[in-house]
């Protein structure tokens, strides 16, 4: 399982998650960043880096998968932004309370095992008024699709590195104490509805 998680999944992620239709969402949410330093949870292979606005001077990327970070380091020399990567899960962030200006996650909340702890940690480290920018897939808006999401979720978690289909992203974020400032829900074009229901937005502490 280690080889699959640390080698196969990072390569698959880098190829499949860097597509035009997915990157449109990345561009949209990341273009709204106003902070000059960002903490990115689930940094992965660094796909987001090329979409950060030029006003961002530093990114601290946190990821639990060593293979993802290794994949990023192969292409890191091309980046103009200062980037610090930390091998760690999002459930225990190594930062003090209210010390982070802004947080980003894209296609990350689906895979974190203890999602409640991770969101509580994001809330804890953000300064008052700090923004959490997110682009995540999750629980759909109709019962029929939800039924299939619940039914297929165990299979999805096995082959997709722990990815969950059926997390209610809005409720999880608000239950952590955030106020949703912007939210756009939509189905990704040409994707099956069970994997393509998107939550794109900004939450504020």
ZIRA-V450239 format. One record per residue. RES is the residue in one small letter. NEAR is the number of other C-alpha atoms within 10 Angstrom. Layout:
{{RES:NEAR} {RES:NEAR}}
This chain:
{{x:8} {x:8} {x:9} {x:14} {x:18} {x:18} {x:17} {x:15} {x:18} {x:23} {x:16} {x:11} {x:15} {x:17} {x:10} {x:10} {x:14} {x:14} {x:10} {x:9} {x:13} {x:15} {x:15} {x:11} {x:20} {x:24} {x:15} {x:14} {x:20} {x:21} {x:13} {x:13} {x:21} {x:14} {x:17} {x:14} {x:20} {x:24} {x:23} {x:26} {x:28} {x:26} {x:28} {x:27} {x:27} {x:21} {x:16} {x:18} {x:20} {x:14} {x:15} {x:19} {x:17} {x:11} {x:12} {x:16} {x:15} {x:16} {x:21} {x:16} {x:25} {x:22} {x:21} {x:18} {x:20} {x:18} {x:22} {x:25} {x:24} {x:16} {x:18} {x:19} {x:14} {x:10} {x:11} {x:16} {x:8} {x:9} {x:11} {x:12} {x:18} {x:11} {x:17} {x:11} {x:18} {x:17} {x:15} {x:17} {x:18} {x:25} {x:19} {x:12} {x:16} {x:13} {x:13} {x:10} {x:13} {x:16} {x:13} {x:21} {x:19} {x:23} {x:26} {x:24} {x:20} {x:24} {x:21} {x:21} {x:27} {x:21} {x:17} {x:21} {x:15} {x:12} {x:19} {x:15} {x:15} {x:20} {x:21} {x:19} {x:19} {x:28} {x:24} {x:20} {x:21} {x:23} {x:17} {x:14} {x:14} {x:20} {x:26} {x:27} {x:22} {x:27} {x:25} {x:21} {x:29} {x:24} {x:25} {x:27} {x:14} {x:8} {x:10} {x:10} {x:18} {x:19} {x:14} {x:15} {x:22} {x:15} {x:13} {x:15} {x:17} {x:14} {x:13} {x:16} {x:15} {x:11} {x:12} {x:15} {x:18} {x:17} {x:23} {x:25} {x:27} {x:23} {x:22} {x:15} {x:22} {x:20} {x:11} {x:16} {x:23} {x:15} {x:13} {x:18} {x:15} {x:23} {x:17} {x:17} {x:12} {x:11} {x:15} {x:10} {x:16} {x:15} {x:17} {x:16} {x:11} {x:8} {x:11} {x:11} {x:19} {x:22} {x:19} {x:19} {x:23} {x:22} {x:24} {x:22} {x:22} {x:22} {x:21} {x:21} {x:20}}
